[in-house]
């Protein structure tokens, strides 16, 4: 499951709130043993929600580098709370941008839709395949 925890104020991504750790905890209980929850975190002060989400049952925390004042510390906190680390990139961001972090992350989320609001129709990346060309050079 890949829920997106969104902001409540304009940060870099979205302005409307979706849901938080209480819903994740409820879903985790209903899904049974060890469900995979990749939480795509798009909130201000995302460092404050890592422990709450880990306790609620998220197994992966994915975030955008520009949303964190200290990505190194955030990555360490995620690992220390028993979750895996993912980095997300928006359309137009090159995969090379993630190269310095390659040995510190477990996954990459390549966004194919640029949207400002949860219900907005954004600009879909029609051909995302060129984005993945970097993989062969890693």
Backbone torsions as a table, in degrees:
resi	resn	phi	psi	omega
1	UNK	NA	139.2	-178.1
2	UNK	-127.1	75.9	176.1
3	UNK	-77.0	153.0	177.9
4	UNK	-113.6	117.1	176.2
5	UNK	-87.4	113.2	-174.3
6	UNK	-113.8	159.2	-162.1
7	UNK	-57.7	-65.2	-169.1
8	UNK	102.2	-14.1	172.2
9	UNK	-154.3	156.4	-178.6
10	UNK	-68.5	119.0	176.3
11	UNK	-112.4	-92.0	176.5
12	UNK	-124.1	-13.9	-165.5
13	UNK	-125.8	-62.4	-174.1
14	UNK	-138.9	162.9	-178.7
15	UNK	-116.3	-10.6	-177.7
16	UNK	-104.5	149.2	-177.6
17	UNK	-83.5	142.6	173.3
18	UNK	-107.8	-89.7	-178.5
19	UNK	-148.0	173.6	-177.2
20	UNK	-135.6	-155.5	-173.2
21	UNK	-62.7	-29.7	177.8
22	UNK	-61.5	-39.5	178.5
23	UNK	-68.4	-41.5	178.2
24	UNK	-60.1	-44.2	179.5
25	UNK	-61.3	-43.2	179.2
26	UNK	-63.7	-46.3	178.7
27	UNK	-63.3	-40.6	-179.5
28	UNK	-61.1	-42.0	179.1
29	UNK	-64.8	-39.1	-178.1
30	UNK	-75.6	-25.7	-177.1
31	UNK	-81.2	-11.7	178.4
32	UNK	88.6	-155.7	-172.5
33	UNK	-68.1	123.4	170.8
34	UNK	52.2	53.1	174.3
35	UNK	-70.3	148.8	177.8
36	UNK	-86.3	118.8	175.8
37	UNK	-121.9	109.6	173.8
38	UNK	-98.2	106.8	-178.6
39	UNK	-89.5	115.5	176.2
40	UNK	-87.9	104.5	-171.1
41	UNK	-93.5	118.7	178.7
42	UNK	-133.1	68.0	-178.1
43	UNK	-134.3	156.7	171.2
44	UNK	-66.7	148.9	178.4
45	UNK	54.3	47.1	-175.7
46	UNK	-60.5	-22.3	177.3
47	UNK	-58.1	-29.3	-177.2
48	UNK	-74.4	-17.2	-176.2
49	UNK	-100.9	-5.3	-176.7
50	UNK	-59.3	-51.8	-177.8
51	UNK	-65.0	-43.5	178.7
52	UNK	-57.4	-45.1	-179.2
53	UNK	-69.0	-37.5	178.4
54	UNK	-64.3	-44.1	178.3
55	UNK	-63.6	-36.5	-179.9
56	UNK	-69.5	-22.8	176.0
57	UNK	124.5	11.0	177.6
58	UNK	-73.0	140.8	-179.8
59	UNK	-103.7	-19.0	179.5
60	UNK	-137.5	140.1	175.2
61	UNK	-121.3	119.0	-179.9
62	UNK	-113.5	131.5	-178.9
63	UNK	-143.1	165.4	176.5
64	UNK	-93.9	131.6	-178.0
65	UNK	-53.8	-39.8	-176.7
66	UNK	-68.1	-11.4	-179.2
67	UNK	-88.5	-6.9	-177.7
68	UNK	-115.9	133.6	176.3
69	UNK	-73.5	-25.6	-178.7
70	UNK	-142.2	81.4	-176.6
71	UNK	-58.6	-35.7	-179.6
72	UNK	-59.4	-46.3	179.8
73	UNK	-66.3	-40.7	179.5
74	UNK	-62.8	-44.3	178.3
75	UNK	-59.9	-45.0	178.5
76	UNK	-61.3	-44.1	179.2
77	UNK	-61.8	-41.1	179.4
78	UNK	-62.0	-48.6	179.0
79	UNK	-61.0	-43.4	-178.8
80	UNK	-65.0	-21.6	177.5
81	UNK	-94.7	13.3	171.6
82	UNK	81.7	15.7	-179.5
83	UNK	-113.2	163.1	174.4
84	UNK	-91.0	160.4	-173.9
85	UNK	-109.5	132.1	173.1
86	UNK	-126.5	146.7	173.3
87	UNK	-114.7	139.9	179.9
88	UNK	-109.2	142.5	172.6
89	UNK	-125.5	141.8	-179.9
90	UNK	-84.7	162.0	174.8
91	UNK	-54.9	139.1	-179.8
92	UNK	94.6	-15.6	176.4
93	UNK	-89.3	130.1	-179.4
94	UNK	-78.3	151.4	178.0
95	UNK	-65.1	-28.5	177.8
96	UNK	-56.5	-27.5	177.6
97	UNK	-56.6	-29.0	-177.5
98	UNK	-89.4	-9.7	-174.6
99	UNK	-51.5	-43.4	-179.7
100	UNK	-63.2	-16.9	-176.1
101	UNK	-104.4	-1.2	-170.7
102	UNK	-54.4	-37.0	-177.8
103	UNK	-86.8	4.4	-178.8
104	UNK	-115.3	0.3	-175.5
105	UNK	-124.4	160.1	-178.9
106	UNK	-103.8	-21.6	-178.5
107	UNK	-158.6	163.8	175.7
108	UNK	-127.5	133.9	174.4
109	UNK	-105.0	114.9	179.1
110	UNK	-98.0	109.1	-179.8
111	UNK	-72.1	137.9	177.1
112	UNK	-115.1	7.0	179.7
113	UNK	-134.6	130.5	176.7
114	UNK	-101.9	110.1	-179.1
115	UNK	-134.5	148.8	179.3
116	UNK	-101.4	-24.5	178.8
117	UNK	-130.6	154.3	-178.4
118	UNK	-56.1	-38.2	-175.9
119	UNK	-98.8	6.0	-176.8
120	UNK	-83.0	150.4	172.5
121	UNK	-90.0	115.9	-178.9
122	UNK	-94.7	-163.5	179.1
123	UNK	-100.3	107.3	-179.5
124	UNK	-74.2	133.9	174.4
125	UNK	-75.7	111.2	-174.4
126	UNK	-66.9	-38.0	-178.0
127	UNK	-130.1	88.3	-177.8
128	UNK	-78.4	-6.4	-175.3
129	UNK	-55.1	-42.4	179.6
130	UNK	-58.9	-25.7	178.8
131	UNK	-60.4	-33.6	-174.2
132	UNK	-85.6	-1.7	-179.4
133	UNK	-60.0	-27.1	-177.9
134	UNK	-67.1	-26.5	-175.7
135	UNK	-52.2	-40.0	-179.0
136	UNK	-66.5	-18.1	-178.7
137	UNK	-98.2	-0.6	-178.1
138	UNK	-78.3	NA	NA
